[in-house]
């Protein structure tokens, strides 16, 4: 992929100016009496002039702590007018730039988990490359309750580079297949998460039946049978962990096959064939 589309944001105080490059200007994104970071310059000026600097009231601080942070929303659409990707940025003074990697969003379960250390081998959340064709990008400002259009759509073309030895005969069909695989990945990861949650709860049930005032035999049969079923499904998903430790070959699992397809479709040389114009 080369020459990904670049969007420039030029936010200046008390001026409005738009261009084909989505250079935009917008007045300060604040309302009401300034508090917090907006009040600092004012307070410094008052102190400099030996004037009283009033402390914000509880109501002002409460409003600020619950204030929605304005967001700039860049919406990218294909030639059919369907949304392909949304990019969210915070309004800032000056020129801000970002580049679209020409990929769809990855269809996987939402996760807020973050690594506590830098891992250069960690995967990147990104979908497959989009289909070549005509696209548009437009900009809106969202303040938590209302949308304000800041630009009209700007159009650009995504072109396939002629640099592959075995290009797909029908790129549209290829992208459709890749998106189906991505959807299957999302469904499989959702099922895997539910499987993991169930497996984690079993250990609590095993301890709970020791404490509950009821016969142990019937409860234990139910819990241990459920545990066996969960482990069986887990083996079908990810393979036999004992065989893996003993280096015993086994049939590739459904999860392993899907991950191989995803990797080849996303990162193989024949997939990196996009540019913009």
HELIX and SHEET records of a PDB file:
HELIX    1   1 UNK A   37  UNK A   48  1                                  12    
HELIX    2   2 UNK A   58  UNK A   65  1                                   8    
HELIX    3   3 UNK A  171  UNK A  211  1                                  41    
HELIX    4   4 UNK A  216  UNK A  238  1                                  23    
HELIX    5   5 UNK A  241  UNK A  245  1                                   5    
HELIX    6   6 UNK A  254  UNK A  267  1                                  14    
HELIX    7   7 UNK A  269  UNK A  271  5                                   3    
SHEET    1   A 2 UNK A   6  UNK A  11  0                                        
SHEET    2   A 2 UNK A  94  UNK A  99 -1                                        
SHEET    1   B 4 UNK A  83  UNK A  89  0                                        
SHEET    2   B 4 UNK A  71  UNK A  77 -1                                        
SHEET    3   B 4 UNK A 133  UNK A 142 -1                                        
SHEET    4   B 4 UNK A 147  UNK A 149 -1                                        
SHEET    1   C 5 UNK A  83  UNK A  89  0                                        
SHEET    2   C 5 UNK A  71  UNK A  77 -1                                        
SHEET    3   C 5 UNK A 133  UNK A 142 -1                                        
SHEET    4   C 5 UNK A 154  UNK A 160 -1                                        
SHEET    5   C 5 UNK A 274  UNK A 276 -1                                        
END                                                                             
